[in-house]
Amino acid sequence: MAAIPALPRRYHAASIWALYVVGLMPAAWYFFQASTGGMGFNPVKTFEHVIGIWALRLIIATLAITPLRDLAGINWVRYRRALGLLAFYYVVIHFMVYLLLDLRLDLGAVGGDIVKRPYITIGFACLLLLIPLAVTSNNWSIRKLGPTWIKLHALIYLIAAGGALHYVLAVKSVTLVPFTHVALIALLLAYRPLRKPFLKWKRGRKAPTRSGTDLSAPAREPALRPAPDQQG
Amino acid sequence: MPAYRPPQIPMSEVTPREIYLSRRSFMGSATAAGLAISGAGSAFAAPLMAKSSDYKVSDKLTPKEAITTYNNFYEFGVNKEDPSQNAGAFKTTPWSVKVDGLVGKPKEFGLEELMKMPLEDRTYRMRCVEGWSMVIPWVGFPLVALLNQVEPLGSAKYVSFETVVRPEEMPGQKGLFQALPWPYVEGLRLDEALHPLTLLAVGLYGETLPNQNGAPIRLVVPWKYGFKGIKSIVKISLTEKQPETTWKNSNAREYGFYSNVNPAVDHPRWSQATEQRIGEGGFFGGNRKPTLPFNGYADQVASLYAGMDLKANY
């Protein structure tokens, strides 16, 4: 089912670095637009919103890695850390614009917003929850934490749900764009409890052939996936 | 073949700057009235003749480009740039506004007739419920001038307004995920509607309204949040009961019937204490200004709400 030709191993590292560069390009482009007057008459809000939407897209991409492998046989696990970290960077930019350019460091207003306004409370909580994930995203932490690492990083499901809720609560009415993002997150989260039974069924079906392409077999990056069967 | 030479215009034939800048007064009221009518329906703005008024704030005007490209007009889409991009096919001629309900003389006003009302230049602050603001030079006439013609009955307590529904010309009114139920409806208490500040605008910056700003005729209530300023009006009714209003129906906790600008009453999702002046400050020099009670029109309108709990009646 691997329709996409596999990338030779020697290019893996380079492709990951390329992903960081490409992933940061929307932020750089929009920042350039906003600072040179190319983002309309309320550039702060527009930039804040577009960065927030890109953060959600990167979270969606992060969550899509597992089902992509299970269902389509495409193993892009090596890109998942980059996608997750990019999402974190976008969330940080999103918050910094709100803090520095929108509210201009009016900490009273920021505190008031966080305490009083549920969508900001949720958004801020998601930012805080992303920090331990970003901090433990290195190989050393993965080895050190072992199974705890997987439990910790399951927080991404909570963060994704929180991000979607933050978005829905922030818009005046749920139109096509918010709906699409939220629906994708819902779909990707809904897949998780279905995953184990699905893989079991798939394994059962494949058992007689004993083909070497069993999708539930450990991935090639043991450092990133210490216990693949518990994942997801 | 001789090369093309553009005609040489002697400087003596060039219209002096002072004269072309005063072209509107030169054309005179007689021709201007005619122009206003013929131009009102076209996609292109036509100059309007209006007399100056005292209803002008001294704040720096928001650039016309900002006023005409940063819009909330959900009939044309929910993004700020959508209305200016999607309103091109909207036809504003022929147009009429039906005024009925609890009135002695119900009447359907043709646009030509409305454009002949005594137009005034008025510069108002406009504060959006989303936390941004503009300063807009409107051309229009007080709503009271129209209401006087239909003679409201003693039983009339409120005025309701309705926007046109034309899905074929308004992309936001068709398809899945429409932002709001249509038609967009708004309302005022009768005393608010009769207040001299309450304006029916037919133009801005001295020209007929661009479609995205609510052509051909819209309401402007400068002490209320901008969404009270219903656009592209086709119907005005005088009623005894408080009218339905679109945003209150959509989310009553966040948008009230009164929706007076009030820095002391937060929107449930954000503070209303400050506002961002559109077109000023850019990306790094953002300058949130304090929002004023009744958007700075408290001296004129606060008495309308004497004794009312403005926190409960947001």
Contacts between the chains, C-beta under 8 A, distances in Angstrom:
chain1	res1	chain2	res2	distance
A	34	B	283	4.6
A	35	B	282	8.0
A	35	B	283	4.9
A	35	B	284	6.9
A	37	B	282	6.7
A	37	B	283	7.9
A	39	B	283	7.4
A	40	B	69	7.1
A	40	B	70	6.3
A	40	B	80	6.5
A	40	B	81	6.6
A	41	B	63	8.0
A	41	B	65	7.9
A	41	B	66	4.2
A	41	B	69	7.1
A	41	B	70	4.5
A	41	B	80	8.0
A	41	B	278	4.7
A	41	B	279	4.9
A	42	B	70	6.5
A	42	B	80	7.2
A	42	B	132	6.0
A	42	B	276	6.4
A	42	B	278	5.8
A	43	B	282	6.5
A	43	B	283	4.4
A	44	B	276	7.3
A	44	B	283	6.3
A	44	B	286	5.3
A	45	B	132	7.7
A	45	B	276	7.5
A	46	B	80	7.8
A	47	B	283	7.1
A	101	B	283	6.8
A	101	B	284	6.8
A	101	B	286	5.6
A	102	B	286	6.8
A	103	B	288	7.8
A	104	B	286	6.2
A	104	B	288	6.9
A	109	B	271	6.3
A	109	B	273	7.7
A	109	B	274	7.9
A	112	B	271	6.6
A	113	B	270	7.2
A	113	B	271	7.1
A	116	B	266	7.3
A	117	B	268	7.3
A	117	B	269	5.3
A	117	B	270	6.5
A	118	B	269	7.9
A	119	B	269	6.0
A	120	B	269	7.9
A	169	B	269	7.0
A	170	B	269	7.2
A	172	B	78	7.5
A	172	B	130	7.8
A	172	B	179	7.6
A	173	B	74	7.7
A	173	B	78	6.8
A	173	B	179	4.3
A	173	B	180	6.5
A	173	B	250	7.0
A	174	B	177	7.2
A	175	B	78	5.2
A	175	B	177	4.8
A	175	B	178	7.9
A	175	B	179	5.4
A	176	B	176	7.0
A	176	B	177	4.6
A	179	B	177	6.0
